[in-house]
Amino acid sequence: MMQNAKTKIFGCLMFSQIFFINYSYATPSTQIWNPSTDVQVLKTFHLGIDNYFSVSDNKDNPAAFPTDIGLTYGALKNLELGIDLMYPNQYPIYFNVKYWMSEKNNLPAYAVGVFNAGVKKDITDYNIFYGVLAKTLKDYGRVSIGYYKGSDKLLVDENGQKSNTGLILTWDKALSSKIWAAIDYASGDSSYGNLSLGTAYSFAPNVSVIFGYTIYNNEKINKNDTFTTQLDINF
């Protein structure tokens, strides 16, 4: 499936860096937002460039996320490894890993892994562990259900109370050989929780773009919905 300003004064710069750190997620092969039960093909690479644009005209909150440039590699038949560069960001490097097994007979596919593993303790080490099950329902697409748990210091609500666990629910379907659609949900009141809806178009067998819309669960943390474009290239 289609894969997962500088400011004039120092104080403003630090604020913007903290803002970007707290609202950025580096991911493995995904639906629109959440990890899927897909992995990168053995000995191939996946380059993803994800952008999220605020739908608000509020100049004090022009964008919710930095650009995510991610590289994923199919290290083993059922294992992928990834690294993401988030910019602008004071600590831009994140890692992810995923192990996967496909559907077999009546058993669902499953994936386990971790993403958003940052290098700065208590600042970027969200370390979101997850498990996902997925089942294809013939003409009705694929349904996924999962659970995640991350840092209780970073995945918090607007009052600083931990909101670091939640459900993952997704529906996705290939509508044609070139068009794919998905509805993707993560529960929780931290910056991670949201509902994403989107579709993708495949320009070539190895190149596609997702166009999506994201509605966040906690508007006190993520004040604006965002429009996302995600360029995916396999090679």
C-alpha positions as CSV (number, residue, x, y, z in Angstrom):
1,M,0.0,0.0,0.0
2,M,1.1,3.6,-0.5
3,Q,3.6,4.5,2.1
4,N,3.2,5.2,5.3
5,A,12.3,31.4,9.8
6,K,14.5,32.4,11.6
7,T,13.2,35.0,14.1
8,K,14.8,38.3,15.0
9,I,15.4,37.7,18.6
10,F,16.7,34.7,20.6
11,G,13.6,34.3,22.7
12,C,11.3,33.9,19.7
13,L,13.7,31.4,18.1
14,M,13.7,29.2,21.2
15,F,9.9,29.3,21.3
16,S,9.6,28.2,17.7
17,Q,12.1,25.3,18.3
18,I,10.1,24.1,21.3
19,F,6.9,24.3,19.3
20,F,8.3,22.3,16.5
21,I,9.7,19.6,18.8
22,N,6.4,19.1,20.6
23,Y,4.4,18.7,17.5
24,S,6.4,16.5,15.2
25,Y,6.2,12.8,14.5
26,A,8.6,10.7,12.5
27,T,7.0,7.5,11.2
28,P,7.6,4.1,9.5
29,S,5.4,2.9,6.6
30,T,2.0,4.5,7.4
31,Q,-1.5,5.0,6.3
32,I,-1.9,8.8,6.5
33,W,-0.8,9.2,10.1
34,N,-0.6,5.9,11.9
35,P,1.8,2.9,11.3
36,S,0.3,0.3,8.9
37,T,1.0,-3.4,8.7
38,D,3.0,-2.8,5.5
39,V,6.8,-2.8,5.3
40,Q,9.4,-1.7,2.7
41,V,10.3,-4.4,0.2
42,L,13.5,-6.3,1.0
43,K,16.7,-4.4,-0.1
44,T,14.7,-1.3,-1.3
45,F,14.5,2.2,-0.1
46,H,11.6,4.5,0.4
47,L,11.9,8.3,0.4
48,G,9.1,10.3,1.9
49,I,8.7,14.0,2.1
50,D,5.7,15.0,4.3
51,N,4.4,18.5,4.8
52,Y,1.5,19.7,7.0
53,F,0.0,23.2,6.3
54,S,-2.3,25.0,8.7
55,V,-5.7,25.8,7.4
56,S,-5.9,28.9,9.6
57,D,-4.9,32.4,8.6
58,N,-3.5,33.0,12.1
59,K,-0.1,34.5,11.5
60,D,1.0,33.5,15.1
61,N,0.4,29.8,14.3
62,P,1.2,29.5,10.6
63,A,2.1,25.8,10.6
64,A,1.8,22.8,12.9
65,F,4.7,20.7,11.8
66,P,8.1,20.9,10.2
67,T,8.9,19.1,7.0
68,D,9.6,15.4,7.5
69,I,12.2,13.9,5.1
70,G,12.3,10.2,5.9
71,L,14.3,7.3,4.5
72,T,13.2,3.7,5.1
73,Y,15.0,0.5,4.1
74,G,13.8,-3.0,3.8
75,A,16.6,-4.6,5.9
76,L,15.0,-8.1,6.1
77,K,12.0,-9.7,4.5
78,N,9.8,-8.7,7.4
79,L,11.8,-5.8,8.9
80,E,12.2,-2.2,8.0
81,L,14.5,0.4,9.5
82,G,14.0,4.2,9.1
83,I,15.5,7.6,9.9
84,D,13.8,10.9,9.6
85,L,15.1,14.5,9.4
86,M,12.6,17.0,10.7
87,Y,13.3,20.6,9.7
88,P,13.2,23.2,11.2
89,N,13.9,21.5,14.5
90,Q,16.6,22.0,17.1
91,Y,17.1,18.2,17.3
92,P,16.0,17.0,13.9
93,I,16.9,13.3,13.9
94,Y,14.5,10.5,14.7
95,F,14.5,6.7,14.2
96,N,11.9,4.0,13.7
97,V,11.8,0.2,13.2
98,K,9.0,-2.2,12.3
99,Y,8.5,-6.0,12.2
100,W,5.6,-7.3,10.1
101,M,3.8,-10.5,9.1
102,S,1.3,-10.7,6.2
103,E,-2.3,-12.1,6.3
104,K,-2.3,-15.9,6.2
105,N,-5.5,-18.0,5.7
106,N,-8.0,-16.4,8.2
107,L,-5.3,-14.8,10.3
108,P,-4.8,-11.0,10.1
109,A,-1.6,-9.3,9.3
110,Y,0.2,-7.8,12.2
111,A,3.0,-5.3,12.8
112,V,4.9,-4.2,15.9
113,G,7.5,-1.5,16.3
114,V,8.6,1.9,17.6
115,F,8.7,5.3,16.0
116,N,9.6,8.9,16.9
117,A,12.6,7.7,18.8
118,G,14.5,10.9,19.2
119,V,18.0,11.6,20.4
120,K,17.3,14.2,23.1
121,K,16.1,12.8,26.4
122,D,12.8,14.2,27.6
123,I,12.6,16.5,24.5
124,T,12.4,14.3,21.4
125,D,12.4,10.7,22.8
126,Y,8.7,10.1,22.3
127,N,9.5,6.4,21.8
128,I,6.0,5.4,20.6
129,F,5.7,1.6,20.7
130,Y,2.8,0.1,18.9
131,G,1.1,-3.1,17.7
132,V,-1.4,-3.2,14.8
133,L,-3.6,-6.0,13.4
134,A,-5.1,-5.7,9.9
135,K,-7.6,-7.7,7.9
136,T,-8.7,-7.3,4.2
137,L,-12.4,-7.6,3.8
138,K,-12.7,-8.5,0.1
139,D,-14.5,-5.7,-1.7
140,Y,-14.6,-3.5,1.4
141,G,-11.0,-2.6,1.8
142,R,-8.7,-3.2,4.8
143,V,-9.5,-2.5,8.5
144,S,-6.7,-2.1,11.1
145,I,-6.9,-1.8,14.8
146,G,-4.0,-1.3,17.2
147,Y,-2.6,0.2,20.4
148,Y,0.2,2.6,21.1
149,K,2.2,3.8,24.2
150,G,4.8,6.5,24.3
151,S,6.7,8.8,26.7
152,D,4.5,9.9,29.6
153,K,6.6,13.1,29.8
154,L,6.1,14.2,26.2
155,L,2.7,12.8,25.3
156,V,0.6,15.0,27.6
157,D,-2.6,17.0,27.5
158,E,-2.8,20.8,27.8
159,N,-2.6,20.5,31.6
160,G,0.6,18.4,31.5
161,Q,-1.2,15.2,32.4
162,K,0.0,12.1,30.7
163,S,-2.0,11.0,27.6
164,N,0.5,8.6,26.3
165,T,-1.6,5.6,25.3
166,G,-4.4,5.1,22.8
167,L,-6.1,3.2,20.1
168,I,-5.3,3.1,16.4
169,L,-8.2,2.6,14.0
170,T,-7.9,2.7,10.2
171,W,-9.8,1.9,7.0
172,D,-8.0,1.9,3.7
173,K,-8.7,0.7,0.2
174,A,-7.3,0.8,-3.3
175,L,-10.0,2.3,-5.4
176,S,-8.2,1.6,-8.7
177,S,-4.6,0.8,-9.8
178,K,-3.7,4.5,-9.3
179,I,-6.0,5.8,-6.5
180,W,-6.1,4.8,-2.8
181,A,-8.1,6.3,0.1
182,A,-7.9,6.0,3.9
183,I,-9.5,7.2,7.1
184,D,-7.0,7.1,10.0
185,Y,-7.6,7.7,13.7
186,A,-5.5,7.8,16.9
187,S,-7.2,8.4,20.2
188,G,-5.7,10.4,23.0
189,D,-5.5,14.1,24.1
190,S,-1.8,14.6,23.4
191,S,-0.5,16.2,20.2
192,Y,-0.5,12.7,18.6
193,G,-4.3,12.1,18.7
194,N,-6.2,13.0,15.6
195,L,-8.5,11.9,12.7
196,S,-6.9,12.0,9.2
197,L,-8.7,11.5,5.9
198,G,-7.0,11.4,2.6
199,T,-6.5,9.9,-0.8
200,A,-3.4,9.2,-2.9
201,Y,-2.6,9.1,-6.6
202,S,0.1,7.0,-8.1
203,F,2.0,8.8,-10.9
204,A,4.2,5.8,-11.6
205,P,4.6,2.3,-10.0
206,N,7.1,3.8,-7.6
207,V,5.9,7.4,-7.1
208,S,2.7,8.6,-5.4
209,V,1.4,11.6,-3.5
210,I,-1.1,11.5,-0.6
211,F,-3.4,14.5,-0.1
212,G,-4.9,14.5,3.3
213,Y,-6.8,16.5,6.0
214,T,-6.0,16.2,9.7
215,I,-8.4,17.1,12.6
216,Y,-6.7,17.0,16.0
217,N,-8.4,15.6,19.1
218,N,-7.2,18.4,21.4
219,E,-7.7,21.8,19.9
220,K,-6.0,23.4,23.0
221,I,-2.7,21.8,21.9
222,N,-3.1,21.7,18.1
223,K,-5.2,24.8,17.5
224,N,-5.6,24.4,13.7
225,D,-6.5,21.5,11.4
226,T,-3.9,20.8,8.8
227,F,-3.7,19.9,5.1
228,T,-1.0,17.4,4.3
229,T,0.9,16.4,1.2
230,Q,3.1,13.4,1.3
231,L,5.4,12.5,-1.6
232,D,6.5,8.8,-1.6
233,I,9.2,7.4,-3.8
234,N,10.4,3.8,-3.8
235,F,13.8,2.8,-5.3
